[in-house]
Amino acid sequence: MRSRARKDIDETMQDMTSRGSAYLSDAAAQGQRLAQDLDERLEGYTGKSSDAWLKDATRTIARNPWKTLAVVGVVAYVLGKLRA
């Protein structure tokens, strides 16, 4: 009796693992499609790719770390007030 219960548990765990793996694979593919669509829209609206935006942001943060920190603080404060 005990070995049958153990076998059922093992089968259930294998089934859950395979379904979980398939779900994660689907979610990853959907995430990649969404990121690609967002990148295309961003480039269409602004004329710059997301890579160019990230390089500009990185350069700005490196040149003005305190101003960047202040902007982040203000944005966080405003968003916090909007949610309240």
Summary of the structure (lengths in Angstrom):
residues: 84
radius of gyration: 23.5
end to end distance: 57.0
largest distance: 69.9
contacts: 164
relative contact order: 0.05
helix: 93%
strand: 0%
